[in-house]
Amino acid sequence: MRGKITMNGMTKDALIESLSEYGYPLLEPAPKPERVLEALLEQDDARLLEGFPVVLANILRSGESLGWEDPSWRPEKLSAKARALLPYLLAVSCVLFEKAGLEAHLRARVQKLLAKSPGGAAALKQVQKTSKTSRPFLAGGHEFSGARLENTFMSYMAMKRGGGESLEEKKRVIEQELLLSRLFTPRQKMLLKKKITGESLTKTEREYYSRVLKKRVQALANDDLHAFAKKIFLEGRKTS
């Protein structure tokens, strides 16, 4: 359910909008940075979870204080799901921050957060080991590819350092990915990307596309419907 309320009161839609403040496109002001990270840890969409190191890097580089760094804060305040993911995504952040050559004081802040997280040392050891191979690692019921996490992070860092048409194109791709996440499940997005690239579909995939996705895609492609939705959106921004 896309409007599901997470443990800290944010819906998935609210999270997607809030992520822009810390590295993703956004239309509305973001809440406190730790709330964005906590809501991110509640998600089932792996593509969103893979953005954790990017969001964390942007938060720390912005100079904002993070509630997690308060001496009184402990991971026990998070949900069980978030606690299971946190040490691994912090460990991934440690590894990627170093590979990307981020400032030492930023890496130190992440290391302190990792030290506060139960199982942090073991998570770091596992992530460091798998980052040298092509094998994925499991965390919180999700399978993560070290190579894909690194590619995502390095692409965002390149976007930050880049400019011109390259920067705008990367922003467009990121925004499209997030908007698609509002309308389609990860499996459906994968099928649509296979369709648009001309990759061959299995018989089951062809039947699923024809039965479930084709009418939705036709509706999205309709110019009149697009204009109608845009008008509603712009009117909503005026009255909000």
C-alpha positions in Angstrom: 0.0 0.0 0.0 1.6 3.2 -1.2 0.0 5.4 1.4 1.0 3.2 4.3 2.1 5.1 7.4 5.6 4.2 8.7 6.6 3.9 12.3 7.5 7.6 12.5 4.3 8.8 10.8 5.5 9.4 7.3 3.8 7.9 4.3 5.8 6.6 1.4 4.7 9.5 -0.8 5.8 12.0 1.9 9.1 10.2 2.1 9.7 10.4 -1.6 9.0 14.1 -1.6 11.2 14.7 1.4 14.2 12.8 0.0 14.9 15.6 -2.5 16.2 17.9 0.2 19.0 15.4 0.8 19.8 14.4 -2.8 16.6 13.5 -4.5 14.1 15.8 -6.3 11.5 17.5 -4.0 8.6 19.9 -4.2 7.9 20.5 -0.6 10.2 21.4 2.4 11.7 18.3 4.2 11.2 17.4 7.8 14.1 16.8 10.2 16.8 14.7 8.5 16.6 11.8 11.0 12.9 11.5 10.2 13.7 11.1 6.5 16.3 8.4 7.2 14.0 6.6 9.6 11.2 6.6 7.1 13.6 5.4 4.4 14.6 2.4 6.6 10.9 1.4 6.7 10.6 1.0 2.9 10.3 -2.3 1.0 11.5 -0.8 -2.3 15.2 -1.7 -2.7 15.7 1.2 -5.1 14.8 3.6 -2.3 16.9 1.8 0.3 19.9 2.0 -2.0 19.7 5.7 -1.8 20.5 5.7 2.0 24.2 6.5 1.6 23.4 9.3 -0.8 20.9 10.9 1.5 23.1 10.5 4.5 26.1 12.1 2.6 24.0 15.1 1.6 22.7 15.5 5.2 26.2 15.5 6.7 27.7 17.7 4.0 24.9 20.2 4.4 26.1 20.9 8.0 22.7 20.0 9.5 22.7 18.3 12.9 21.4 14.8 12.9 19.3 13.7 15.9 21.0 10.3 15.8 24.3 11.9 16.8 22.8 13.1 20.1 24.5 11.2 23.0 21.1 10.2 24.4 19.9 8.7 21.1 20.0 4.9 20.7 18.9 2.6 17.8 16.5 0.9 20.2 14.2 3.8 19.5 13.7 2.6 15.9 11.4 -0.2 14.7 12.7 -3.8 14.5 12.8 -3.5 10.7 14.8 -0.2 10.8 17.2 -1.7 13.4 18.0 -4.6 11.2 18.9 -2.5 8.2 20.6 0.4 10.0 24.1 -1.2 10.8 24.4 -2.5 7.2 23.5 0.7 5.5 25.7 2.7 7.8 28.5 0.2 7.0 27.9 0.6 3.3 28.0 4.4 3.8 31.4 4.0 5.6 32.8 2.0 2.7 31.4 4.3 0.0 32.4 7.5 1.7 36.0 6.3 1.8 36.0 5.1 -1.8 34.5 8.5 -3.0 37.1 10.4 -1.0 34.6 12.3 1.2 36.0 14.4 3.9 37.5 12.6 6.9 35.2 14.4 9.4 32.2 13.1 7.5 33.5 9.5 7.6 34.2 9.9 11.3 30.6 10.9 12.0 29.3 7.8 10.2 31.7 5.6 12.1 30.5 7.0 15.4 26.9 6.2 14.4 27.9 2.7 13.3 29.6 2.2 16.7 26.3 3.0 18.4 24.4 0.4 16.4 24.4 -3.2 17.7 26.1 -5.5 15.3 27.8 -2.6 13.6 31.3 -4.1 13.6 30.1 -7.4 12.1 28.1 -5.5 9.5 31.1 -3.5 8.5 33.2 -6.6 8.2 30.6 -8.3 6.0 30.1 -5.3 3.7 33.9 -4.8 3.3 34.2 -8.5 2.3 31.3 -8.5 -0.2 32.4 -5.1 -1.7 35.5 -7.0 -3.1 33.3 -9.6 -4.8 30.3 -9.7 -7.0 28.2 -11.5 -4.3 25.3 -9.7 -2.7 24.7 -9.5 1.1 21.4 -9.9 3.0 20.1 -7.4 5.5 16.7 -6.9 7.0 15.1 -9.3 4.5 16.6 -7.5 1.5 19.3 -8.6 -0.9 21.8 -5.9 -1.7 24.3 -5.8 -4.5 27.6 -4.1 -3.5 28.3 -3.2 -7.1 24.9 -1.6 -7.6 25.1 0.4 -4.3 28.5 1.7 -5.3 27.3 2.6 -8.8 24.3 4.4 -7.4 26.4 6.4 -4.9 29.2 7.2 -7.3 26.7 8.4 -9.9 25.1 10.8 -7.4 28.5 12.1 -6.4 29.4 12.6 -10.0 26.1 14.5 -10.5 27.0 16.8 -7.6 30.4 17.5 -9.1 29.2 17.7 -12.6 27.2 20.3 -14.4 25.4 21.5 -17.5 23.4 19.0 -19.6 24.9 16.0 -17.8 23.6 17.2 -14.4 20.1 18.0 -15.7 19.9 14.7 -17.4 20.8 12.8 -14.3 18.3 14.8 -12.3 15.6 13.9 -14.9 16.4 10.2 -14.7 16.3 10.3 -10.8 13.0 12.1 -10.8 11.5 9.6 -13.3 12.6 6.7 -11.2 11.0 8.1 -8.1 7.8 9.0 -9.9 7.6 5.5 -11.4 7.9 4.1 -7.8 4.6 5.9 -7.0 2.8 4.2 -9.8 4.4 0.8 -10.2 5.9 -2.0 -8.1 9.6 -2.8 -8.5 8.6 -5.9 -10.6 6.3 -3.8 -12.8 9.1 -1.2 -13.4 11.5 -3.9 -14.4 9.0 -5.2 -16.9 8.4 -1.7 -18.4 12.1 -1.1 -18.8 12.5 -4.4 -20.6 9.6 -3.4 -22.9 11.1 0.1 -23.7 14.6 -1.3 -24.4 13.2 -4.0 -26.7 14.4 -6.8 -24.5 12.5 -10.0 -25.1 9.7 -10.9 -22.7 8.7 -14.3 -21.5 5.2 -15.6 -22.3 4.2 -14.9 -18.7 5.6 -11.4 -18.9 3.8 -10.7 -22.1 0.5 -11.8 -20.7 1.0 -9.8 -17.5 1.9 -6.7 -19.5 -1.2 -7.1 -21.7 -3.5 -7.9 -18.9 -2.3 -5.5 -16.2 0.1 -2.8 -17.4 -1.0 -1.9 -21.0 -4.1 0.0 -20.1 -2.3 2.0 -17.4 0.5 2.9 -19.7 -2.0 4.0 -22.4 -3.7 6.2 -19.8 -0.4 7.8 -18.8 0.4 8.4 -22.5 -2.8 10.3 -23.1 -2.2 14.0 -23.7 -5.6 15.1 -22.4 -5.2 13.1 -19.2 -1.7 14.5 -18.7 -2.9 18.1 -19.1 -5.8 17.4 -16.7 -3.4 16.0 -14.1 -1.0 18.9 -14.5 -3.9 21.4 -14.1 -5.0 19.7 -10.8 -1.4 19.6 -9.5 -0.8 23.3 -10.2 -4.2 24.3 -8.7 -3.3 22.2 -5.6 0.0 24.0 -5.2 -1.8 27.4 -5.2 -4.2 26.4 -2.4 -1.7 24.4 -0.3 
